[in-house]
Amino acid sequence: MVLFHETEVLGASTSVLRVVEELRRYGWSVSCWVPGAGPLLDHVVGGLPLAGAAERPIAVSGRGWRKPPGTVTRLRSTPAYLRAVHDALLSVRPHVVHANTLHSLPEAVVARHCGLPVVLQSHELPEPGLKRDATVMVAARVADVLVGVSDAVSSMLRRHAWRTPVHTVLNGVPRSSQPPLLADEFIVGSVGTVSWVKGTDVFLRAAARIRAEMPEIRFEHVGSGDLDRDTDLREPLAALLDDDLLRDGGMTMLGALPAETVLPRWSVLVSSSRSDGFPLATLEAMSAGIPVVATAVGGVPEQIEHLVNGILVRPDDPEAISSWVLRLHRDPELRQRLGSEARRRALTEFTTARQAEGLHRAYLTALTLRLGPSVVHRSHRYSA
Amino acid sequence: MSAVELSVVLVAWDSGDSLGRSVQAIRASAERTNALVEFVIVDNASTDGAVDALAPASTDVVVRNPINAGYGAAAAQGASVASGTWLLFVNPDVVVEAPFVGALVDAARAAGPEVSTLVPDMRYTSNPQLVNSRGVTVDETGIPSEVDAGIEAANAGAGPDVFGGSTGCCLIRAAALRAVGGFELCYFAYLEDVDLAQRLQAAGYTSRFVPDAVVLHEGSASLAGRSYLKSHIVARSRRLFFQLNAPRTVRAATWRALVETGHATVSILAGGGFGPLTGRSDALRQHSYTRFARNSRRKAGDDVSVPPYAARTGLLETLRRKRTVSRELADR
């Protein structure tokens, strides 16, 4: 049973939903817990058995707790919510519980309390600090197996994992049917929630620089707005979007859309994140044969080798992004070469089959460690 | 395309040549029937290459596990990927004769929807006159045992209705297995079949003995020569079975304690080391899970406390059967 922590269909949930069919080949039947109404619930209904759904009052920050209906109401609702999770576990009686991100820790605690095997997968690389360390320490006590979506995430988990095994399971992408043809129009795209972490401001600054030099290049951004945590970013972003260089079709903010609907018309994908575990957007672009210009943060360097199958730049460097995009615009041959190599690597190394194999191993390990005889499970503890 | 009538589920763990022989014999037996049969082989992290050495047919499904998470987990995986109406669970060391599949298929076709399990006549490979198992049963104090184990086949008295089948070899209706939630995975090995039989009984299903389906089976092929490991796992499974299923009356608990003490003493004296003691203490570690599983079953309406228990098997009778089996094995 997969415990989702968000109601949107974002990268973390998409990566697991995509691998459900592959997991069935190993005999796993996947059901899910969804924390309230939203696009994710609409998405899974009819496609996956729903173990349960309830509005999640639990937040991960002080600001989140203060959001409507307010801290007191949220605290009051929390026991009922956790009871609902417990009831869903009783109904489904899952063999393994997969808590999908560190944010699902409260639900994972309930599963652990029931004596069920728990796999906790971290898709994120939270900012270093006491909060992150404490969260990972608790996660290591609760989970039987921790899973990182990249070596970067796994290293972060291992620092506080103690004896809990940490597996690295790289996200995979489904095989896209056809590599893209070189489009007549040069459109640069970016995918990600509008936020400081995703570096939306850096993307807009880079776009403005490029438009100043090449006004015929257009930009598109896919992703919903989430500036509750980044209120300081509201005004700068509004000012950038109001800039003459980005108005009138120069920059189109498309909102939340499946990336595959826009990727075929893009010539280059830019990932300007300040932190990223192992982004799906870059993998999807690579799989579609679209060259990627990405910041070398988190697990991105595990996907992209500079000038072999993409371009890596330093974070917070709009100038570097703009100069590489301009070079790719001028050099279709380079674009073609990087795109082909990216597609080859994505189709061989970042597949849903390999992701399912990794999760299958993590599930069996958790099962053995939690429910297996002590004389057997000791040998699995360090098998990651 | 016709629907698969029978899925043969084999769990392999360093099974050696016996796996290939078993698959070949069952395939040959199945070819004598008009049933559409598929093979599902779950490789529990074998290192002997026996699964790779099989010549797969187009109807075969192979599931590979990178680690051995136990028989119960592998059997559950096999059942999940299988597409047959009936699932034939067979140990790789079971020797099947030509009429075997036909007898089971005929019985399956004649069985009503209330029949969940068809139980073959398992005899000892070393002495086919002696019954290895004609299914499993649970007595009124919650103690599980093999039906007619160690008894001369001619004198054995298994009737048409039995409590449940041993996963050493039995046919289970896939829909019934799914309806009761499949195998319980906390067992790792041993007694997952009795637990399943108890839940099937509680859900209103019945099991039938098929005397024409005869197979030969020695038992303990996987854990031969690993007596401590085996006695630990058996003791653990027995304790877990009691935690999950056994009646909670003082009389039953007292009788179980007496029988378990005798069982542990015999196992220790037979060279199992302190496995019977460590296994029981290991099972206590699962207290949270067994409490959760009981609550879950209660919520689902699978009230496990009212199946039609068999009459209590006496301690001396249990020990007598164990001694008979041990002598037969020693005489080989």
Interface residues (C-beta under 8 A of the other chain):
Chain A: R24 R25 Y26 G27 W28 S29 L89 L90 S91 R93 H95 H113 C114 G115 L116 E357 H360 R361 L364 T365 L367 T368 R370 L371 G372 P373 S374 V375 V376 H380 S383
Chain B: V42 V63 N65 P66 I67 N68 A69 G70 A73 A76 Q77 G78 A79 S80 V81 G181 L185 C186 F188 L229 H232 I233 R236 T278 G279 D282 R285 Q286 H287 S288 Y289 T290 R291 F292 A293 N295 S296 R297 K299 A300
